[in-house]
């Protein structure tokens, strides 16, 4: 998988999680778990972009 494919997949997964938050029947624990997963996806995207664009590389 190349960078763009990975980012697209992660962003799609994140969108699906965001849609899950609309479910009014979620328990507080489920809601918080989904929110943490979304935060994790944001972090993974940030790290993947840093790696791809070599920001954060020490020279």
NORQUI-V981425 format. One record per pair of residues at least 24 apart in sequence whose ideal C-beta (glycine too) atoms are under 8 Angstrom apart, sorted by the first residue. I is the first residue (numbers start at 1). J is the second residue. D is the distance in Angstrom with one decimal. If there is no record, write none. Layout:
BEGIN
i:I j:J d:D
i:I j:J d:D
END
This chain:
BEGIN
i:3 j:48 d:6.8
i:3 j:52 d:4.6
i:6 j:48 d:6.1
i:7 j:45 d:6.3
i:7 j:48 d:6.2
i:7 j:49 d:7.5
i:10 j:41 d:5.5
i:10 j:44 d:5.9
i:10 j:45 d:5.6
i:10 j:48 d:7.4
i:11 j:41 d:7.9
i:11 j:45 d:7.0
i:13 j:41 d:6.4
i:14 j:38 d:5.9
i:14 j:41 d:4.2
i:14 j:42 d:7.4
i:14 j:45 d:7.8
i:17 j:41 d:7.2
END
